Amino acid sequence: MDITRTEEFHPPVLTPKDIQNFLGISKSKTYEFLNSGELHVARAGRTIYVSRVVFLEWLEGKSD
């Protein structure tokens, strides 16, 4: 599957559960990754959100 063509499969803003399912990792590893600072996350209270664009750029090695 062409990773850049996932718009139809993923919403514009991803939740930790979306990322967990996509990467096939545990919940604890997902939160460890999201709290590592490897990619920009947005927080609303205790809830974490990640832009699909930011996540896909990280996945493709295009992030800073």
Secondary structure, DSSP 8 states (H G I E B T S, - for coil): --GGG-TTTS-SEE-HHHHHHHHT--HHHHHHHHTTTSS--EEETTEEEEEHHHHHHHHTT---
